[in-house]
Amino acid sequence: MRSFSQYNPVAVAVYFLAVAGIAMFCMNPVLLFISLSGAVLLCASLSGMRGAKHHLMSICLFLALALINPLVSHNGVTVLFVINDSPITAEAVLYGAATAAMVVAVLYWFRSFTAIMTSDKLLYLFGKLSPKLALILSMGLRYVPLFGRQTARIGQTQRALGLYKDDNIIDRARGGLRIFSVMVTWALENGIVTADSMAARGYGTGKRTHFSIFRFRRADIVFLTVTVALSAIVCVSIAVGSLDFTFYPSVRMADIDIMTIAGYASYTVLVLLPTIIEAEEKIKWKYLISKI
């Protein structure tokens, strides 16, 4: 019984690359809304109600992006209405909605990616390909929260010393500049200490070894195979033109054939794979708890 986040990082990374890549490079509105629905379901299954603020911001972003295109682009033959002698066309509205769905879907996919792919998983991905890149990446991921905690600590110390007041804009600006100056000095000193520590431990004197707790299991191989197979079917459908969709000057889509149905069905199953895995894991867990 494994949740989606417990699968091998390589399989997970290939999955996110496939679903996000198809969404970014195919402007078929059906595929885009399938991608958006699957991304929202996965994000909701991972974060639950904790992401309510993010969902609200995504809705606002979707509406803003969908409304901008028909206001600035007046291409299309189907005029819905006219605002200040500027026609609002159905084609522009549909294109704006498709673009908004693509942007929001990709943001949701990357949000789930960052929630699942922790620093140790990223280090595992890049460790064998480029140990130096993996080291830089892991150090960067470490310094981001460390820098934030140190900034908050220095700010609290300066408030306790009475160096500036929060209700005074000028004092707040001066305090921010003072904190920034302190943090730059702290970062430089910390970098020198880290470099000296690495040199003392023999970094760069020999070939680096790579250790990882992640292993490829049968479930990882099955998941990776299914991901590649479904992605290949969708890519073939796009390549042969079965998923072509034209917005301008009028809305036209390719004739529905067996490859069109296969492309839509494969991508639907692909985007729902993590949600199905998460739902199955939760159902099994509740069932086992009920047996205690």
N, C-alpha and C positions, 0 to 999 in steps of 0.2 A: 504494500500500500504506500504509494508515493504521490506527493503533490507535484504540480507542474514545476515549482521552484526547485525541487529535489532532483530533477533530471540533469544529465550531464551538461555543463555549460556550452559545449560545442553544439549539441543538439538544439539547445535553447537559442543560441545565437543564430544558427542557421534558420531556425523557424522565424524569428523576428526579422531577419534579413529578407526572407521570402515574402512574408505578408506585407511588410512595409514597402519593399521594393515594388511589388505588383501595384500597390495602392498609389505609389508616387509616379509610376510611369505608364499608367493606363487611365485614361479619362472617361472610361465607361461608367456612367452614373450608377448603374446597377451594382457593379463590382465595388464602387466607392462606398455606397451605403451598406453593402454587406460587410465591408471592412470596418466601417464606423460602428456598426452594430456589434460585431465581434470584439472590437477593441473596448467598447464601453462595458460589455458583459465581463470581459476578463479583468478590467480595472476594478469593476464593482465587486467581483468575486475575491480579488486580492485585498482591497482596502475596505470594502463594506460601506458603511455610512460615514466613515471618516473622510471620504473624498467628496462630500456634498458641496463644499465650497469650490472645489476644482470642477465639478460637473456644471455648476452654475456659471463659472467663468467660461467654460467651453461652449455652453449654449449662447452666451453673449458674443463670443468670438465667431461662432457659426453664423449668427444672425447678421453681425456686422460685415463679415466677408461676403455673405450671400446678397446683401443689399448694395454693397459698393459697386459690384460689376454692372448691374442694370442701370445704375445712375451715371456711370462714366462711359459705358459702352452701349451704343444704340444700334448695333448690328442685329440682323434678323428680319424676317419678313412678317412675323406675327406680332402686330402691335396690340398691346393690351390696353394702354391708355397713354395720354400725353401730359407731361408736366413742363410748363414753361417752354413750350414748343420742342421739347425733347421727348421722343417716343420711348416708351418702356416696352421692350419686346419680350416675348415668352422665351426665346432662345437665350437672351442675355440673362434672364432670371434663372433658367435651368443651368446655364454654364456657371453662374455665380454659386448656385447651390452645390453643384458638383465640386467646384474648387474648394468651397468651404468644407465640404465633407472630407475631401482629401487631406487638407491641412489639419483638421481636428482629429481625423482618424490616425494620422501619423504621430501627432502629439500624444494621443492616448497609447499608441503602441510603444513609444519611447518612454512614456511614464511607467508602463508595466515593465519595460526592459530595465529601467533603473531600479525598480523595486525588487526585481528578481536577481539581476546580475550584480552581486556585491563585489567589493574590491578583490577578494580572494578568487572569485570566479574570473574576473577580468585578468588577473595575474596568471591564472591557469591558461587562459586563451592565448595570451601573448608570450608566455614564458618560454615556450619551445621555439617559437618563430623568431623572437628578438628579446633576449633576456634584459638588455639595456632599456628597450622601450617599456618592457613590463615593469622594470624597477622605477623608471621615471613616472609611469602611470600610477603605480601604487603609492609612490611618494606624494604625487600631486593629489591623489584622493585622500591621503592622510592629512595633508597640510590644509586642505579647504576647511574641514570642521575644526582642526586645531587652531587655525587663524581666527575663525569666528569666536571660539571660546576664549582665546586670549584677548581679542578685541573687547568682548563683553566684560571680561575681568578687569581690564585696564579702565574701561569706562565707569564701572562701578566704583573702582578705587578713587578715581578723580572726583566722582560725585560725593563720595564720603569725605574727601578732603575739602570739599566746597570750592573747587576750582572753577566750576561754572554751574549755572542753573538751567533746568529744562525749560522754564517758561520765558527765557530770554533768548531771542533768535541769535543775537550777536554772540553771546556767551556760548550758545550751542554750536555755532559755526567754529568759533575759536577752539572749543573743546574737541570737535571733530577733527580739525587740522592737527591738534596736538596729539590725539590718539593715532592718527595716520602716520605722523612722524615717528612716534614711538614704535608702531608696528613695523614700519620699514626697517628701522634699526634692529628690532627683535628678529625679523625674518632673515636679515643678512647675517647676524651673529649665529642664529640657529643653523643656517646653511653651512657656515664655516665649521661649527661644532659637528654637524652631521658628516661633512666631508672628512674631517680629521678622524672621526670615529670609524668611518668606512675604511680609510687608509690603514688605521691601526689594526683592523680585523682582516687585512690582506685583500681588500677588494681590488681587482684589476691585476693581481699577480698570477692568476691561473684561470683555467676554464671554469665557468660557473656551472654549478649543478642545479637541477630543477626537481623540486619536490611538490607533490600534489596529493590531496586526499581523494580526488575525484577519479572514478574509474568508469569505463564504458561497460554497461550491463546490457542484458538482452532487451530490456524495455527501452533503453536509450537507442539501441540499434533499430528496433522496430519503429520507434517514434521518428527517428531521423529518416528512415526509409520511406515512411508514409508521407512525411513532409516533402521530401524531394520528389516523390511520385506525383503528389497532388499539385505541387508547384510546376512540375514539368507539363502536366496536362493543361494548366491555365496558360502557361507560356506558349505552348503549341497552338492553343485556341486563339491567342492574341496574334501570333505570327501568321496564321493562315487567314486572318481577317474576320473570324467568326464573332469577335467581340468589338468590332469597329463601331464607333459612334461619332457622328458629326453633328455639331451644334449650329454652325453657320454655313450658308445663309438660312437654312431650315434644318430642323431636327430630323436626322436620318440615322437609322441603325441597320446593322447587317441582318440579312435574312436568318431567321432562327433555323438552325440545323442541329445535327447530333453533336457537333463540336461546340456549338454555343451552349447547349444544355450541359455538356460535360464540363465546360469551363466554369459556368455558374455553380454547378453542383460541387465541383472539386474545390473551388475557392470558399464556398460556404462551409464545407467540412473542414477545410484548412483553418479558417479563422475561428471555428468553434472547438477545435481540438483542445486547447488549454482549458476552456470552460468546462468541457465534458470531463476532462481529467480531474479538475478541481471538484466538480460536483460528485463524481464517483468516489473520490477520496473522502469527502465530507459524509456521504451516505454510508460508506463502509465504517467510518469512525463512529457515527451515531449508532449504527447497528451493533458494533462491538461494545459500545458503552451501555446499550440497552441490555446486553447479555450479562453484564456484571451483576 
